[in-house]
Amino acid sequence: MNAKKIVSVVLMGVILFVSAGLKPNKASTQMRLNLSPQSETTYKVVTESGKDYSFVQPSVNKTKERHTVGRVEMVFAQKVESVDKKGVAAAVITIQELKYLTDSQKDANAVLTFDSSSENAKSDPMFALIGQSYKISISPAGEVAVLDAAAIRSAIASGFAKKFADRLFSDEEIKNRHQVLALMNADKAGKKANKMASKKGDKWVDISASPQGMLKPKTFEKTYAITNIKSQGKEKIATVTMNAAPSSKRVEASKKEDAGMGFFANMFDEKDSYTGKMVINLTTGQIISYTENLKAEWFAAESTEEQKSDKGPDQLTMGFSSLYSIEKVK
């Protein structure tokens, strides 16, 4: 090889090297999880459901009120073991902390609590769940399947703690805890043709049943919208907001709900608010925070013949709330 060819080869190598070095690390802006093998993340998830009842009878100067709430807080480590060619991740979930509260004002004794961080927690059968693991798969669209939960389901042998753990780690509850509803229809942004949501202003819709336990089960149309995408170093951070409105459409899950108030529902004026917000790191494929919050209220007022003219009508108010929240803590 003559000197001229050597110089040409060296020059070409330098150009390729420099080009490769200067090539920008483009982070995807698609609304998809992009989990990496061996990545580890710690999350705190909160689920809460509450019901309120208030019956005010001015004519007899009586008021009846009741409030019930159930709340579970869980801190867990998520370690991705592998990711297949389709981007579906196999992840091991290990419970690090657990709190729960069940409270009813109807019965002063109906208060059940557990806090794994308290001094006497180790004597509670529920403490056997701390350090236990289960395995799930997570698709790029946020869909979850349970791969193996046998060990954690057998950690408690009997009693109330066993019943509570069976429900907490059922397939349905595990899916509800880890699935990312906000991403499941993100590939249907646009009116004329399906496309992946990827830029500020893109919107997509999901039709879903109301949370279990709602007094008047219904279907909601959730509209998700990308409100911001920003660069943070070499990473892309997106913010997605959700607003939901009642829908006449039906989904399979809503057909299985109980009747709630049944035909009595038509006697009430109703108002509800259903909103959400997600912050996601599109580069690492990790959820930074995600919340969906539903508040609904039903109100009815009726005068009786016995009521005096200077007193108002009887008033019945019932409320329902449902909260799901997850945030990255490490």
Secondary structure, 3 states (H helix, E strand, C coil): CCHHHHHHHHHHHHHHHHHHHHCCCCCCCCCCCCCCCCCEEEEEEEEEEEEEEEEEEHHHCEEEEEEEEEEEEEEEEEEEEEECCCCCEEEEEEEEEEEEEEEECCCCCCEEEEECCCCCHHHCHHHHHCCCEEEEEECCCCCEEEEECHHHHCCCCCHHHHHHHHHHCCHHHHHHHHCCHHHCCHHHECCCCCECCCCCCCEEEEEEECCCCCCCCCEEEEEEEEEEEEEECCEEEEEEEEEEEEECCCCHHHHCCCCCCHHHHHHCEEEEEEEEEEEEECCCCEEEEEEEEEEEEEEEEECCCCCCCCCCCEEEEEEEEEEEEEEECC
